Amino acid sequence: MAFNTLGSMFGMDEITSDGLVKIFLAGLVLVLLTWAGAYFAMKSLSDQLSKKKLK
């Protein structure tokens, strides 16, 4: 409701369902990339720690 009243003041177009799906998909891709990066970073640190324990 606030978007309908305030959005026109700032020159913003209405959000359509098509645009909303694109926003959600872009957000999902960013979350998955962040999760994968964190997973591989932790795996790398874990591998390095296990190698140091063996020495």
N, C-alpha and C positions, 0 to 999 in steps of 0.2 A: 504494500500500500504506500509506503513512504517513497518507493522508487517511482511510482506513478506521479506523485506530486512533486518530488524533488528532482527526478531524472530529467524532466524537460527544462528545468532551470539551468542545468549544466550542459545541455545539448546532447544528452545520452539517448540512444535509441532504446526501444523496448527490448527486453531479453526474450528471444523466441525459444521454443523447445529445441530447435536445431542448434542454436548457439549454446544452450545449456548442456546439451549432450557433448558438444565439442569441448566445452570447459571441463566437464567431468572426465572425459577421456584424457585430456592433456594433464589434468591433475593426477589421474591414475598412473599414467606413464611416469610422471615425475616421482611419485611415491615408490613405484616399483624400481626405478633406477636408483633412488636413494637407498632403498632397502637392500638391493643387490650389491651396491658399493659398500655399504656397511658390513654386510655379510662376508664379502670377500676380504675386506680389511681385517675383520676379526679372525677369520680363518688363517690369514697370513701371520698375524701376531701369535695365534695359538700354535701354528707350526714352528715359528721361530722359538717360542718358549719351550716347546717339547724338545727341540734340537739342543737347546742349551742345557736342559735337564739331563740329557743323555751324556753330555761331555763330562 
